[in-house]
């Protein structure tokens, strides 16, 4: 206890002079902890906002969705007994301008008089919903269009448009739709009409792909989350008991937008991992900063030991200083991170799909502090242990001939325990522990690889023949001399550049698939909702084009997987990658023979004339993700009827070819008797593409026609936005690397001053000394960029082939970003740090010595 008090006193006295010697360490911890706290706080703010506004975002306390058909009278009576009910219908359709030239695929939504139960739509100009959608005496009803749709159709307020067989008048711009976020991915702009006007379009049939949504505002005042959860649980229990085979897809206000929630959780996990990498990079700088700090304190340490201070006491004094700085840095970083939600709303408030809920979220802040302190311990203990174990005499020659102190196992164990604590905490909190483990493992491998490459470069420079130019010889010698920070700079800055290069190359690889390989394989058009009565005429229309090829028309009906081997789908243990197949409705088809391009990996296809119990061919990736095997049973719900099938084969489904891909292919005999429509795809020469588009949309206005190139452009825009966000996140790591670079340069200031003094005494000019630094830092920066590019290319190749299963594409921009960017940053920081050495006056320096 006395030793602790005395150590605290010494540490407090040392810190009275400020954070001199710990600035880089301090700012690295602030950066890492602020990023973790900020990402966590913003995530909690969004998730809280989703929960607090669940009623508005969902449109009710609970939502029931069915495909193809509305619920029956008995089921509707049950919903009415539970509370106020609003019915909406949504589908894809083609909208036509009055000139019959402009046309556009739209997401059509028909609403009843009660919609929305919560919240309110916004129109331009502002007016009540009933006035916007009201029907005139001549039977023409009103419609609200998104501004982008009005621009594409070249219509204005008051103009007429056509949907199917009906005409509508544009009454307003749809500016805000309260439950829009809960609808999921959309292929076109929104068009809003009244449910009373939908039948006149002729778009409604049992074969049509229509989503019938029923929102219920449950009876009673549900003012608290506890009351809401209890009422929702009671509703679900009653619905399941009353209609066990209804096949309803029920969602509630506690999970109004599961897609956004999953996206927020996954993005939070990734950005938190990036923050941890920034802490790791900062840790490299922390180690260098502590070594430099101890170097300046060698005389103090020697005096303390000469006066009888034990090694453990010396360690404790400096450890307390380091942890005091770490606590201050992590707390400051946590407070800065807590303000991130407010900043995001300030800058991007109108563009956010869900406004975050302002508040103080302690858990992300505590996690940021915990990660920061554990990282500080992991990286600070090893260099501090040198001061404990090295004899006093060795401290004076430790720079030139570093000692190898013994008795370090305890401190290595402490450092390792802190690092394991960071990894364990990450894996426990991550939504996907496997991804988190792979990311952390990849980061560790990258650090180790960068360190090995840095050491290899140092040895290669030593083994090089001596350059004839004395300036080049001196610059290269500076990179490999004792105490040089070459390895630390390449490791720290290189990790950030590696992450940036990996993201750049993966973005190029994916874009090459979407913009190049995918269009080369994908059809020109997707045609959806081809009715059975129109199928023959549609075939003649398509095949009448001489440039048409690869035409394929396939039956399609929507259905849900409700059980696997007797286990309800909600209870099946499934990997995150396969979970989507059990969430909601999936497209189902049937075939007597394997569709073209089918690759069966297990089992066998049924006979052409098979008419027995239903057999199923399942995507192999979904089978592996759910644990399904040949012979397992699967229960499906189609059009409210449940039936069971047995898995007969597994197929390799390539979802990257842009063609018709179904997770489930069933044997004929039962499913083909259900009412269904068809999906068709075709490739056509560019010269005939527009003609085919006009021919189909003119003759078959009820068929939804999707231009694949438009869909590809939409996907490219999404990928570009995601890549920009990830690249911005990687800049946090690069900034940490630059801080390490600045710290390393600052740590070598004394050696630079000494070198410059000697060189000036020997007659060197400032220009020649500056040229030495340009060569030194230019080589170091270029080497860091090249090494980071090599590591990033390797990582991108592994992810492309092993995870994405696509050919890897190398992009020359990555070379410019990493090599030139890393070289320029290193050169700039190096020259800025060398200003003091260039301006030193030899006489004054020699007198001071």
BELUR-V192372 format. One record per residue. N is the residue number from 1. PHI is phi in whole degrees, -180 to 180 (NA if undefined). BURIAL is b if it has 9 or more other ideal C-beta (glycine too) atoms within 8 Angstrom, else e. D_FIRST is the distance of its C-alpha to the first C-alpha in Angstrom with 1 decimal. Layout:
BEGIN
N_PHI_BURIAL_D_FIRST + N_PHI_BURIAL_D_FIRST
END
This chain:
BEGIN
1_NA_e_0.0 + 2_-62_e_3.8 + 3_-61_b_5.4 + 4_-64_e_5.1 + 5_-63_e_6.3 + 6_-66_b_8.6 + 7_-65_b_9.7 + 8_-62_b_10.5 + 9_-65_e_12.5 + 10_-62_b_14.3 + 11_-63_b_15.1 + 12_-63_e_16.4 + 13_-65_e_18.5 + 14_-64_b_19.9 + 15_-83_b_21.0 + 16_-63_e_22.8 + 17_-80_e_25.7 + 18_98_e_26.1 + 19_-97_e_26.2 + 20_-57_e_28.1 + 21_93_e_28.0 + 22_-119_b_26.9 + 23_-64_b_30.1 + 24_-64_b_31.7 + 25_-56_b_28.5 + 26_-64_b_28.3 + 27_-71_b_32.0 + 28_-63_b_32.1 + 29_-67_b_29.5 + 30_-60_b_31.3 + 31_-63_b_34.6 + 32_-65_b_33.5 + 33_-68_b_31.6 + 34_-65_b_34.4 + 35_-66_b_37.0 + 36_-67_b_35.4 + 37_-65_b_34.8 + 38_-67_b_38.2 + 39_-64_b_40.0 + 40_-64_b_38.3 + 41_-65_b_39.0 + 42_-66_b_42.6 + 43_-62_b_43.1 + 44_-63_b_41.9 + 45_-65_b_44.0 + 46_-68_b_47.1 + 47_-65_b_46.5 + 48_-66_b_46.0 + 49_-63_b_49.2 + 50_-61_b_51.0 + 51_-74_b_50.1 + 52_-66_e_50.7 + 53_-105_b_54.1 + 54_-57_b_55.0 + 55_-61_b_58.1 + 56_-70_b_59.5 + 57_-67_b_58.6 + 58_-84_b_60.1 + 59_93_b_62.9 + 60_176_b_62.2 + 61_-77_b_59.8 + 62_-137_b_61.2 + 63_-132_b_63.4 + 64_-116_b_65.9 + 65_-124_b_67.5 + 66_-130_b_70.5 + 67_-108_b_72.4 + 68_80_b_76.1 + 69_-142_b_77.1 + 70_-76_e_76.3 + 71_-73_b_75.1 + 72_-78_e_77.8 + 73_-63_e_79.1 + 74_-64_e_77.3 + 75_-67_b_74.0 + 76_-66_b_74.5 + 77_-64_e_75.3 + 78_-64_b_72.0 + 79_-63_b_70.1 + 80_-63_e_72.1 + 81_-73_e_71.1 + 82_-92_b_67.4 + 83_160_b_67.6 + 84_-76_e_69.1 + 85_-122_b_70.0 + 86_-124_b_70.7 + 87_-111_b_72.3 + 88_-130_b_72.2 + 89_-127_b_73.7 + 90_-133_b_72.5 + 91_-165_b_74.1 + 92_-93_b_75.0 + 93_-153_b_78.4 + 94_-102_b_80.4 + 95_-106_b_81.2 + 96_-122_b_84.3 + 97_-74_b_85.4 + 98_-64_b_88.8 + 99_-74_e_90.2 + 100_64_e_89.3 + 101_-102_e_87.9 + 102_-79_b_84.3 + 103_-151_b_82.3 + 104_-157_b_78.7 + 105_-70_b_76.7 + 106_-129_b_74.8 + 107_-95_b_72.4 + 108_-86_b_74.6 + 109_-132_b_73.2 + 110_-109_b_75.6 + 111_-122_b_74.2 + 112_-91_b_75.6 + 113_-71_e_76.0 + 114_-89_e_72.6 + 115_-75_b_70.5 + 116_-87_b_67.8 + 117_-68_b_66.4 + 118_-133_b_63.3 + 119_77_b_63.1 + 120_-153_e_66.1 + 121_-75_b_67.7 + 122_-122_e_68.3 + 123_-125_b_71.6 + 124_-123_e_73.1 + 125_-72_e_75.1 + 126_-64_e_73.2 + 127_-165_e_75.3 + 128_-66_e_75.0 + 129_-59_b_74.7 + 130_-63_e_78.0 + 131_-74_b_79.9 + 132_-67_b_78.5 + 133_-99_b_79.5 + 134_-63_b_82.6 + 135_-98_b_85.9 + 136_-84_b_89.0 + 137_-63_e_92.5 + 138_-84_e_93.5 + 139_90_e_90.7 + 140_-83_b_88.4 + 141_-99_b_84.8 + 142_-83_b_82.1 + 143_-147_b_79.2 + 144_-117_b_76.0 + 145_-121_b_75.0 + 146_-65_b_71.9 + 147_-59_e_72.7 + 148_-62_e_72.4 + 149_-70_b_75.0 + 150_-62_b_77.4 + 151_-69_e_77.1 + 152_-71_b_77.8 + 153_-87_b_80.8 + 154_57_e_82.0 + 155_-122_b_82.5 + 156_-128_e_81.9 + 157_-60_e_81.7 + 158_100_e_85.0 + 159_-75_b_85.9 + 160_-100_b_86.7 + 161_-132_b_84.9 + 162_-122_b_85.8 + 163_-125_b_83.7 + 164_60_b_85.8 + 165_-99_e_89.0 + 166_-114_b_87.8 + 167_-111_e_87.6 + 168_-130_b_84.8 + 169_-106_b_84.6 + 170_-72_b_81.5 + 171_-107_b_80.3 + 172_-167_b_76.9 + 173_-88_b_74.0 + 174_-81_b_71.2 + 175_-95_e_68.2 + 176_-151_e_65.6 + 177_-125_b_65.6 + 178_-60_b_62.9 + 179_-105_b_62.6 + 180_-64_e_63.3 + 181_-66_b_59.8 + 182_-88_b_60.2 + 183_-88_e_63.3 + 184_85_e_61.7 + 185_-68_e_63.2 + 186_-130_e_66.6 + 187_-96_b_69.3 + 188_-150_b_71.1 + 189_-71_b_71.0 + 190_-83_b_71.2 + 191_-131_b_74.6 + 192_-111_b_74.6 + 193_-135_b_77.7 + 194_-84_b_78.6 + 195_-61_b_78.9 + 196_-69_e_82.4 + 197_-91_b_83.4 + 198_-69_b_82.0 + 199_-56_e_84.9 + 200_-66_b_87.4 + 201_-73_b_85.6 + 202_75_e_86.6 + 203_-86_b_83.1 + 204_-96_b_82.3 + 205_-156_e_83.3 + 206_-66_e_81.8 + 207_-85_b_81.5 + 208_-71_b_79.6 + 209_-87_b_75.9 + 210_-116_b_75.0 + 211_-97_b_71.7 + 212_-99_b_72.2 + 213_-113_b_69.2 + 214_-123_b_68.9 + 215_-101_b_66.2 + 216_-123_b_65.6 + 217_-95_b_64.1 + 218_-62_b_63.2 + 219_-63_e_64.4 + 220_95_e_62.1 + 221_-89_e_59.5 + 222_-102_b_56.6 + 223_-84_e_54.3 + 224_-123_e_51.0 + 225_-64_e_49.8 + 226_-65_e_49.5 + 227_-63_b_53.2 + 228_-64_b_54.3 + 229_-63_b_52.7 + 230_-65_e_54.2 + 231_-66_b_57.7 + 232_-65_b_57.6 + 233_-62_e_56.6 + 234_-63_e_59.5 + 235_-63_b_61.9 + 236_-62_b_61.0 + 237_-63_e_61.4 + 238_-66_b_64.7 + 239_-65_b_66.0 + 240_-67_e_65.1 + 241_-70_e_66.7 + 242_-78_e_69.8 + 243_-132_b_70.3 + 244_-66_e_68.6 + 245_-116_e_70.6 + 246_-70_b_70.8 + 247_72_b_68.7 + 248_-69_b_67.1 + 249_-102_b_64.2 + 250_-99_b_62.1 + 251_-124_b_59.3 + 252_-131_b_57.6 + 253_-69_b_55.9 + 254_-75_b_52.4 + 255_-142_b_53.3 + 256_-67_b_56.1 + 257_-131_b_55.7 + 258_-61_e_54.2 + 259_-65_e_55.2 + 260_-67_b_53.2 + 261_-61_b_50.2 + 262_-64_e_50.2 + 263_-63_e_50.6 + 264_-62_b_47.8 + 265_-64_b_45.5 + 266_-69_b_46.5 + 267_-66_b_46.3 + 268_-60_b_42.8 + 269_-62_b_41.7 + 270_-64_b_43.3 + 271_-68_b_41.9 + 272_-65_b_38.4 + 273_-65_b_38.7 + 274_-63_b_39.9 + 275_-61_b_36.9 + 276_-66_b_34.7 + 277_-64_b_36.8 + 278_-62_b_36.2 + 279_-64_b_32.4 + 280_-65_b_33.1 + 281_-62_b_35.2 + 282_-61_b_32.6 + 283_-63_b_30.1 + 284_-62_b_32.4 + 285_-66_b_32.3 + 286_-62_b_28.5 + 287_-60_b_28.3 + 288_-65_b_30.8 + 289_-64_b_29.2 + 290_-69_b_25.8 + 291_-62_b_27.7 + 292_-65_b_29.6 + 293_-64_b_26.5 + 294_-66_b_24.9 + 295_-62_b_28.4 + 296_-74_e_28.3 + 297_-101_b_24.8 + 298_-59_b_25.9 + 299_-65_e_26.2 + 300_-62_e_22.8 + 301_-65_b_21.2 + 302_-62_b_23.5 + 303_-64_e_22.6 + 304_-59_b_18.8 + 305_-70_b_19.6 + 306_-66_e_22.2 + 307_-89_e_19.9 + 308_104_e_17.7 + 309_-67_e_15.1 + 310_-78_e_14.7 + 311_-63_b_16.2 + 312_-66_e_13.2 + 313_-67_b_11.5 + 314_-61_b_14.9 + 315_-59_b_15.3 + 316_-63_b_12.1 + 317_-58_b_13.4 + 318_-76_b_16.8 + 319_-64_b_15.9 + 320_-64_b_14.3 + 321_-62_b_17.5 + 322_-61_b_19.7 + 323_-70_b_18.3 + 324_-63_b_18.6 + 325_-64_b_22.2 + 326_-64_b_22.7 + 327_-62_b_21.8 + 328_-61_b_24.1 + 329_-67_b_26.8 + 330_-69_b_26.9 + 331_-65_b_27.0 + 332_-62_b_29.8 + 333_-61_b_31.6 + 334_-64_b_31.4 + 335_-67_b_32.9 + 336_-64_b_35.6 + 337_-65_b_36.4 + 338_-63_b_36.8 + 339_-86_b_39.6 + 340_-60_b_41.6 + 341_-56_b_43.8 + 342_-66_e_45.0 + 343_-67_e_45.8 + 344_-63_b_47.7 + 345_-65_b_49.8 + 346_-62_e_50.5 + 347_-90_e_51.9 + 348_-125_e_53.3 + 349_-53_b_53.8 + 350_-71_e_57.6 + 351_-90_e_57.2 + 352_-79_b_54.7 + 353_-68_e_56.2 + 354_-134_b_53.8 + 355_-65_e_52.1 + 356_-68_b_48.4 + 357_-92_e_46.9 + 358_-67_e_44.7 + 359_169_e_41.4 + 360_-103_e_37.6 + 361_-111_b_36.6 + 362_-70_e_32.9 + 363_-61_e_32.9 + 364_-59_b_34.0 + 365_-70_b_31.4 + 366_-64_b_28.5 + 367_-65_b_30.0 + 368_-63_b_30.2 + 369_-64_b_26.6 + 370_-62_b_25.6 + 371_-62_b_28.0 + 372_-64_b_26.8 + 373_-69_b_23.1 + 374_-63_b_24.0 + 375_-65_b_26.4 + 376_-61_b_23.9 + 377_-65_b_21.5 + 378_-60_b_24.6 + 379_-96_b_26.0 + 380_-89_b_23.0 + 381_-63_b_21.1 + 382_-57_b_24.0 + 383_-68_b_24.6 + 384_-66_b_20.9 + 385_-66_b_20.6 + 386_-64_b_23.3 + 387_-66_b_21.2 + 388_-75_b_18.7 + 389_-100_b_21.6 + 390_-80_b_24.3 + 391_-63_e_24.8 + 392_-54_e_25.1 + 393_-64_e_28.8 + 394_-71_b_29.3 + 395_-63_b_27.8 + 396_-83_e_30.9 + 397_-126_e_33.3 + 398_-72_b_31.5 + 399_-71_e_33.8 + 400_-81_e_37.0 + 401_-130_e_35.9 + 402_-57_e_32.8 + 403_-78_b_30.8 + 404_-113_e_30.3 + 405_-65_b_26.7 + 406_-102_e_26.0 + 407_74_e_23.2 + 408_-94_b_23.5 + 409_-60_e_24.1 + 410_-62_e_20.6 + 411_-73_b_20.7 + 412_-63_b_24.3 + 413_-66_e_23.5 + 414_-63_b_20.9 + 415_-62_b_23.6 + 416_-65_b_26.3 + 417_-63_e_24.5 + 418_-65_b_24.2 + 419_-64_b_27.8 + 420_-64_e_28.9 + 421_-61_b_27.2 + 422_-62_b_29.3 + 423_-65_b_32.4 + 424_-64_e_31.9 + 425_-62_b_31.3 + 426_-64_b_34.4 + 427_-67_b_36.6 + 428_-67_e_35.7 + 429_-88_e_36.5 + 430_-72_b_39.6 + 431_-62_e_43.0 + 432_-124_b_44.2 + 433_-57_e_41.6 + 434_-64_e_44.1 + 435_-62_b_44.8 + 436_-62_b_41.1 + 437_-65_b_40.5 + 438_-65_e_43.5 + 439_-65_b_42.4 + 440_-64_b_38.9 + 441_-62_e_40.4 + 442_-64_b_43.0 + 443_-66_b_40.4 + 444_-65_e_38.4 + 445_-62_e_41.8 + 446_-63_b_42.7 + 447_-61_b_39.5 + 448_-64_e_40.1 + 449_-65_b_43.7 + 450_-62_b_43.1 + 451_-64_b_40.7 + 452_-65_e_43.3 + 453_-66_b_46.1 + 454_-63_b_44.1 + 455_-66_b_43.5 + 456_-63_e_47.2 + 457_-66_b_48.2 + 458_-60_b_46.2 + 459_-68_e_47.9 + 460_-66_e_51.3 + 461_-65_b_51.0 + 462_-63_e_50.2 + 463_-83_e_53.2 + 464_-67_e_55.6 + 465_-61_e_58.2 + 466_-66_e_57.4 + 467_-63_e_58.9 + 468_-70_e_61.6 + 469_-74_e_60.3 + 470_-65_e_57.6 + 471_-67_b_56.1 + 472_-66_b_55.8 + 473_-61_b_54.5 + 474_-68_b_51.7 + 475_-64_b_50.8 + 476_-69_b_50.5 + 477_-65_e_48.5 + 478_-64_b_45.9 + 479_-78_b_45.3 + 480_-121_b_44.5 + 481_-74_e_42.9 + 482_-58_e_39.3 + 483_86_e_36.8 + 484_-65_b_39.5 + 485_-94_b_38.3 + 486_-56_b_41.4 + 487_-63_b_39.9 + 488_-65_b_37.3 + 489_-66_b_40.0 + 490_-62_b_42.5 + 491_-68_b_40.0 + 492_-73_b_38.6 + 493_-67_b_41.8 + 494_-65_b_43.9 + 495_-66_b_42.2 + 496_-63_b_43.1 + 497_-67_b_46.6 + 498_-64_b_46.9 + 499_-62_b_46.3 + 500_-65_b_48.8 + 501_-64_b_51.4 + 502_-62_b_51.0 + 503_-63_b_51.6 + 504_-62_b_54.6 + 505_-70_b_56.1 + 506_-67_b_55.7 + 507_-63_b_57.2 + 508_-65_b_60.1 + 509_-64_b_60.5 + 510_-67_b_60.7 + 511_-64_b_63.0 + 512_-64_b_65.2 + 513_-70_b_65.6 + 514_-72_b_66.2 + 515_-90_b_68.5 + 516_-116_b_70.1 + 517_-67_b_69.9 + 518_-65_b_69.9 + 519_-61_b_73.0 + 520_-67_e_74.8 + 521_-104_e_74.4 + 522_-76_b_74.2 + 523_-72_b_77.3 + 524_-82_b_78.6 + 525_-136_b_78.7 + 526_-112_b_77.3 + 527_-118_b_79.6 + 528_-119_b_78.2 + 529_67_b_80.1 + 530_-81_b_83.4 + 531_-74_b_85.4 + 532_-61_e_87.5 + 533_-70_e_90.7 + 534_-98_b_89.9 + 535_-62_b_88.8 + 536_-65_e_92.1 + 537_-65_b_92.9 + 538_-65_b_89.5 + 539_-58_b_90.0 + 540_-66_e_93.3 + 541_-63_b_91.8 + 542_-71_b_89.1 + 543_-71_e_91.2 + 544_-75_e_93.8 + 545_-90_b_91.8 + 546_-67_e_92.6 + 547_-88_e_89.2 + 548_-78_b_87.4 + 549_-151_e_85.6 + 550_63_e_83.2 + 551_-69_b_84.1 + 552_-144_b_82.4 + 553_-116_b_82.7 + 554_-130_b_80.5 + 555_-65_b_80.3 + 556_-145_b_77.0 + 557_-142_b_75.8 + 558_-93_b_72.3 + 559_-157_b_70.6 + 560_-122_b_67.2 + 561_-83_b_65.5 + 562_-102_b_64.8 + 563_-147_b_64.0 + 564_-133_b_63.2 + 565_54_e_64.0 + 566_81_e_64.1 + 567_-99_e_60.6 + 568_-54_e_60.6 + 569_-59_b_59.8 + 570_-68_e_56.8 + 571_-105_e_55.2 + 572_-72_b_56.0 + 573_-75_e_53.1 + 574_-140_b_53.7 + 575_-74_e_52.0 + 576_-58_b_51.4 + 577_-69_e_54.2 + 578_-107_b_56.8 + 579_-63_b_55.8 + 580_-60_e_58.3 + 581_-67_b_61.2 + 582_-100_b_60.4 + 583_-99_e_59.7 + 584_86_e_63.1 + 585_-84_e_66.6 + 586_-127_b_67.5 + 587_-74_b_70.8 + 588_-126_b_72.8 + 589_-134_b_76.0 + 590_-135_b_78.4 + 591_-160_b_80.5 + 592_-79_b_82.9 + 593_-124_e_82.2 + 594_-59_e_79.0 + 595_-60_b_78.8 + 596_-55_e_79.4 + 597_84_e_76.4 + 598_-68_b_74.8 + 599_-119_e_72.6 + 600_-87_b_72.1 + 601_-100_e_69.1 + 602_-146_e_69.4 + 603_76_b_72.1 + 604_-149_e_75.6 + 605_-77_b_77.6 + 606_-77_e_80.0 + 607_-66_e_83.7 + 608_-58_e_85.7 + 609_-100_e_87.6 + 610_-66_b_84.7 + 611_-139_e_85.0 + 612_-88_e_82.8 + 613_-56_e_79.4 + 614_-60_b_77.2 + 615_-111_b_75.5 + 616_-130_b_72.6 + 617_-107_b_71.7 + 618_-115_b_68.0 + 619_-59_b_66.0 + 620_-65_b_64.1 + 621_-68_b_60.8 + 622_-68_b_60.9 + 623_-62_b_61.7 + 624_-66_b_58.7 + 625_-71_b_56.4 + 626_-102_b_57.7 + 627_79_b_58.1 + 628_-77_b_61.9 + 629_-134_e_64.2 + 630_-58_b_68.0 + 631_95_e_69.5 + 632_-69_b_66.8 + 633_-96_b_68.1 + 634_-145_b_67.5 + 635_-105_b_68.7 + 636_-119_b_69.8 + 637_-120_b_70.9 + 638_-129_b_73.7 + 639_55_b_75.6 + 640_82_b_74.1 + 641_-107_b_75.3 + 642_-103_b_73.0 + 643_-147_b_74.1 + 644_-113_b_72.5 + 645_-135_b_72.8 + 646_-120_b_71.7 + 647_-72_b_70.1 + 648_-104_b_72.7 + 649_-157_b_71.3 + 650_-117_b_68.5 + 651_-122_b_69.2 + 652_-90_e_67.5 + 653_-103_b_67.7 + 654_-99_e_67.3 + 655_-78_e_66.2 + 656_-92_b_66.3 + 657_-89_b_70.1 + 658_73_b_70.8 + 659_-96_b_73.4 + 660_-82_b_73.9 + 661_-128_e_70.9 + 662_-123_b_70.4 + 663_-66_b_67.6 + 664_-119_b_70.1 + 665_-120_b_73.7 + 666_-108_b_75.7 + 667_-77_b_78.9 + 668_-67_b_82.0 + 669_129_b_83.6 + 670_-131_b_81.5 + 671_-65_b_79.5 + 672_-73_b_82.6 + 673_-83_e_84.3 + 674_-76_b_81.8 + 675_-61_e_82.7 + 676_-156_b_81.0 + 677_-108_b_81.4 + 678_-126_b_81.1 + 679_-114_b_78.8 + 680_-133_b_80.5 + 681_-135_b_79.6 + 682_-158_b_81.8 + 683_-104_e_81.7 + 684_-145_b_84.3 + 685_-59_e_85.3 + 686_-57_e_84.0 + 687_-66_e_87.5 + 688_-106_b_88.1 + 689_-63_b_84.6 + 690_-68_e_85.5 + 691_-64_e_88.9 + 692_-65_b_87.3 + 693_-60_b_84.8 + 694_-68_e_87.7 + 695_-63_b_89.9 + 696_-70_b_87.3 + 697_-70_b_86.1 + 698_-74_e_89.7 + 699_-86_e_91.0 + 700_-126_b_88.0 + 701_-66_b_86.1 + 702_-85_b_84.3 + 703_-92_b_82.6 + 704_-83_b_79.3 + 705_-109_b_79.5 + 706_-112_b_76.3 + 707_-76_b_76.6 + 708_-64_b_74.1 + 709_-66_e_73.7 + 710_-69_e_72.6 + 711_-65_b_70.1 + 712_-65_b_68.8 + 713_-63_e_68.4 + 714_-64_b_66.4 + 715_-66_b_64.1 + 716_-62_b_63.8 + 717_-63_e_62.7 + 718_-65_e_60.0 + 719_-65_b_58.8 + 720_-64_b_58.8 + 721_-64_e_56.7 + 722_-65_e_54.2 + 723_-65_b_54.1 + 724_-64_e_53.5 + 725_-65_b_50.6 + 726_-68_b_49.0 + 727_-63_b_49.7 + 728_-62_e_48.1 + 729_-66_b_45.0 + 730_-66_b_44.9 + 731_-65_b_44.8 + 732_-61_b_41.2 + 733_-67_b_40.4 + 734_-64_b_42.6 + 735_-61_b_40.9 + 736_-62_b_37.6 + 737_-64_b_39.3 + 738_-67_b_40.7 + 739_-63_b_37.3 + 740_-63_b_36.2 + 741_-60_b_39.4 + 742_-61_b_38.7 + 743_-65_b_35.2 + 744_-64_b_36.6 + 745_-67_b_39.2 + 746_-64_b_36.9 + 747_-65_b_34.6 + 748_-96_b_37.8 + 749_-60_b_38.9 + 750_-62_e_38.1 + 751_-67_e_40.0 + 752_-65_b_42.9 + 753_-60_b_43.2 + 754_-64_e_43.4 + 755_-62_b_46.0 + 756_-63_b_48.0 + 757_-61_b_48.1 + 758_-62_e_49.4 + 759_-65_b_51.9 + 760_-69_b_53.2 + 761_-61_e_53.6 + 762_-82_e_55.7 + 763_108_e_57.8 + 764_-73_e_56.5 + 765_-89_e_57.3 + 766_-60_e_55.0 + 767_-63_e_57.3 + 768_-70_b_56.9 + 769_-66_b_53.1 + 770_-63_b_53.0 + 771_-65_b_55.3 + 772_-59_b_52.8 + 773_-68_b_50.1 + 774_-62_b_52.6 + 775_-64_b_53.4 + 776_-60_b_49.7 + 777_-75_b_48.5 + 778_-65_b_51.8 + 779_-63_b_51.5 + 780_-63_b_47.9 + 781_-66_b_48.8 + 782_-63_b_51.9 + 783_-64_b_50.1 + 784_-61_b_47.4 + 785_-64_b_50.2 + 786_-65_b_52.3 + 787_-63_b_49.4 + 788_-64_b_48.4 + 789_-64_b_52.0 + 790_-63_b_52.3 + 791_-66_b_49.2 + 792_-65_b_50.4 + 793_-64_b_53.9 + 794_-62_e_52.6 + 795_-64_b_50.5 + 796_-63_b_53.4 + 797_-64_b_55.8 + 798_-62_b_53.6 + 799_-67_b_53.2 + 800_-63_b_56.9 + 801_-82_b_58.2 + 802_-87_e_55.6 + 803_-107_e_54.7 + 804_-83_b_57.6 + 805_58_e_60.3 + 806_-134_b_62.1 + 807_-63_b_63.2 + 808_-80_b_60.8 + 809_-119_b_62.0 + 810_-92_e_60.9 + 811_-117_e_61.0 + 812_-64_e_61.4 + 813_-62_e_59.6 + 814_-62_b_56.3 + 815_-63_b_57.1 + 816_-65_b_57.5 + 817_-65_b_54.4 + 818_-83_b_52.0 + 819_-68_b_53.4 + 820_-69_b_54.6 + 821_-64_b_51.8 + 822_-65_b_49.1 + 823_-66_b_50.9 + 824_-65_b_51.6 + 825_-64_b_48.0 + 826_-64_b_46.6 + 827_-64_b_49.3 + 828_-63_e_48.8 + 829_-64_b_45.0 + 830_-64_b_45.5 + 831_-69_b_48.1 + 832_-62_e_46.2 + 833_-72_b_43.2 + 834_-92_b_45.6 + 835_-58_e_47.1 + 836_-61_b_44.8 + 837_-68_b_45.8 + 838_-69_b_49.5 + 839_-93_e_49.5 + 840_-67_b_47.7 + 841_-101_e_49.7 + 842_-55_b_49.7 + 843_-63_e_50.3 + 844_-65_e_47.4 + 845_-67_b_45.1 + 846_-68_b_46.2 + 847_-65_e_45.7 + 848_-67_e_42.1 + 849_-72_e_41.4
END
